[in-house]
Amino acid sequence: GQEPLPSDRSSSTLPLFPISADMNSFVVLVAVMASLVHAAPSYSPAWHGPLAAPVVLPSGYLADTPDVAALRAAHSAALAAAPGGYAPYAPYGPYGAGPAGPWPKWNGPLAAPVVLPSGYLADTPDVVALRVAHAAAVAHSYH
């Protein structure tokens, strides 16, 4: 007996590379999953639906689409069906709080506004410091 050549094996019923049934199932599963991955729809923000045919009213506004018109009609019907008017007022009763005490008043120094040559009021030192801090934070956020 002489060993058959590999070209002679093509006519035999044995596969060229014998694999088990489990491995064969695995190969089929991987092939199916790979085809599903490539066939999955892409989640792009582009619109893939039909192009709109806008209808311009004589007033120059666009007409509502049928679905928007139906939703507007349903909304108007819901508003019309809702009970109207105001809720009844609560009955008047005695005022339960005591008299108010004295209100505190400002006893600090009076402001001395500084008018700029442009006619605007100058910022106080604390406002200038806050503006500088804000400008620095904005400048830092762009880097």
C-alpha positions in Angstrom: 0.0 0.0 0.0 1.1 3.3 -1.1 -0.2 6.5 0.6 -2.6 8.5 -1.6 -1.4 12.0 -2.7 -3.3 15.0 -1.3 -4.8 15.6 -4.8 -6.3 12.1 -4.7 -8.0 12.9 -1.4 -10.4 15.4 -3.0 -12.4 12.5 -4.4 -12.7 10.7 -1.0 -15.5 11.4 1.5 -13.2 12.5 4.3 -12.6 16.2 4.6 -9.1 17.6 4.0 -9.0 18.9 7.6 -11.2 16.8 9.8 -12.9 18.8 12.6 -15.4 17.7 15.2 -19.1 18.6 15.1 -18.6 21.0 18.0 -15.9 22.9 16.2 -18.1 22.9 13.0 -20.9 24.5 15.0 -18.6 27.1 16.5 -17.3 28.0 13.0 -20.9 28.4 11.8 -21.8 30.5 14.8 -18.8 32.8 14.3 -19.7 33.2 10.7 -23.3 34.1 11.5 -22.3 36.6 14.2 -19.8 38.2 11.8 -22.4 38.6 9.2 -24.8 40.2 11.7 -22.2 42.7 12.9 -21.6 43.9 9.4 -25.4 43.9 8.6 -26.3 46.0 11.7 -27.7 49.4 10.9 -25.4 52.3 11.6 -26.4 54.9 14.1 -25.6 58.0 12.1 -27.4 61.2 12.7 -28.3 61.5 9.0 -31.9 61.3 8.0 -32.6 58.3 5.8 -36.3 58.8 5.4 -38.2 60.3 2.5 -37.7 63.9 1.6 -40.2 66.4 2.9 -42.6 68.1 0.5 -43.2 71.4 2.3 -46.5 73.2 1.7 -46.4 76.9 2.0 -49.6 78.6 3.1 -50.6 82.0 1.5 -49.5 83.6 4.8 -46.0 82.4 4.1 -45.9 79.9 6.9 -45.4 76.2 6.4 -48.5 74.0 6.7 -48.5 71.3 9.4 -48.0 67.8 8.4 -51.0 65.4 9.0 -49.5 64.0 12.1 -48.8 67.4 13.6 -52.3 68.6 12.7 -53.8 65.5 14.4 -51.8 66.2 17.5 -52.8 69.8 17.5 -56.5 68.8 17.2 -56.1 66.3 20.0 -54.4 68.9 22.2 -57.2 71.5 21.5 -59.8 68.9 22.3 -58.1 68.1 25.6 -58.0 71.8 26.5 -61.7 72.2 25.7 -62.6 69.1 27.8 -60.6 70.3 30.8 -62.5 72.1 33.5 -62.1 75.8 33.3 -62.2 78.6 35.8 -60.4 79.1 39.0 -60.3 77.0 42.1 -62.5 78.3 44.9 -60.8 80.6 47.4 -60.1 79.4 50.9 -62.4 81.0 53.5 -61.0 84.1 55.2 -59.9 83.7 58.7 -58.0 85.6 61.4 -54.4 86.4 60.7 -52.4 84.1 62.9 -49.1 85.9 63.0 -48.1 88.5 65.5 -47.0 92.1 64.7 -43.8 92.4 62.8 -40.8 93.7 64.7 -38.6 96.5 63.6 -36.8 96.0 60.3 -33.1 96.4 60.3 -31.8 99.3 58.3 -28.4 100.0 56.7 -26.1 101.8 59.1 -23.0 101.5 57.0 -21.2 104.2 55.1 -22.9 105.9 52.2 -21.7 104.9 48.8 -19.5 107.4 47.0 -20.2 106.5 43.3 -17.4 107.2 40.9 -18.6 108.3 37.5 -16.4 107.4 34.6 -15.8 109.9 31.7 -18.1 107.7 29.6 -20.9 108.4 32.1 -21.1 104.9 33.5 -20.5 104.1 37.2 -17.2 102.6 38.0 -17.2 99.1 39.5 -16.4 98.6 43.1 -13.2 96.8 44.0 -15.0 93.5 44.9 -16.8 93.6 41.5 -13.5 94.2 39.7 -12.0 91.2 41.5 -15.0 89.0 40.5 -14.8 90.2 36.9 -11.1 89.4 36.7 -11.6 85.9 38.3 -14.5 85.2 35.8 -12.4 86.3 32.8 -9.5 84.1 34.0 -11.9 81.1 34.4 -13.3 81.7 31.0 -9.8 82.0 29.5 -8.8 78.8 31.3 -11.8 76.8 30.0 -10.7 77.4 26.4 -7.3 75.8 27.0 
